[in-house]
Amino acid sequence: MAVKAYGQSIPIGSSLSDTTLLCYDQYGQAFTRDELRIPTSAGRTDEICAAGYFELYFEDIALQNHTGFHHPVYGSAAKAAVCQVFTDLSQL
């Protein structure tokens, strides 16, 4: 399943935390940032990565399914690589 996301340009001087900023899905339905916020498990910080302008959520870690980013051998290195990519994108 492919997900298409559409955003809105941010006027100069606006805050990224401004709740008036909207994101749109492929059907044109608008959502505020608060509506899109993903709740994290109580006390767990390993499922979230703050990478520059991005806050990444790793569902594999939250579900603890031992696959993908929660893989016991490769998971942490894969998460670190993805976080670095988005950190680098924020600096462009």
SVG drawing of the C-alpha trace seen along z (x, -y; Angstrom):
<svg xmlns="http://www.w3.org/2000/svg" viewBox="-11 -36 36 47">
<polyline fill="none" stroke="black" stroke-width="0.4" points="0.0,0.0 1.5,-3.3 0.8,-6.4 0.8,-9.8 1.2,-12.8 0.8,-16.5 1.9,-19.4 1.5,-23.2 4.2,-25.7 5.2,-27.5 5.2,-31.3 8.4,-33.0 8.3,-33.7 5.8,-30.9 6.5,-28.3 6.5,-24.6 4.5,-24.0 1.7,-26.2 -1.5,-24.2 -2.9,-26.1 -0.5,-24.4 -2.2,-21.5 -1.1,-18.3 -3.3,-16.7 -3.7,-13.0 -4.2,-11.7 -8.0,-12.4 -7.5,-16.1 -8.5,-15.6 -6.7,-18.1 -5.1,-17.2 -3.4,-19.4 0.0,-18.3 -1.7,-17.3 -4.1,-15.0 -1.1,-13.3 1.0,-12.9 1.7,-9.3 1.5,-8.4 4.6,-6.6 4.7,-3.8 5.0,-5.1 8.6,-5.7 10.0,-4.4 12.2,-6.7 13.9,-4.2 11.0,-4.1 11.4,-7.9 14.2,-9.6 14.5,-13.4 16.3,-14.0 16.5,-17.7 13.1,-18.9 11.8,-15.3 10.5,-13.2 10.6,-9.6 8.5,-6.9 9.7,-3.2 6.6,-1.0 8.7,2.2 10.3,1.1 7.0,0.1 5.5,3.5 8.7,5.3 8.3,7.8 12.0,8.6 11.9,7.6 12.9,4.5 14.2,1.8 13.6,4.1 15.8,6.8 18.2,8.0 21.3,7.8 20.7,5.2 17.9,3.1 19.9,0.4 22.3,-0.1 19.3,-0.5 17.6,-3.0 20.8,-5.0 21.3,-5.1 17.7,-6.3 18.0,-8.9 21.2,-10.2 19.6,-10.4 16.8,-12.6 19.2,-14.7 21.3,-15.3 18.1,-16.2 17.3,-18.8 20.5,-20.6 19.9,-21.0"/>
</svg>
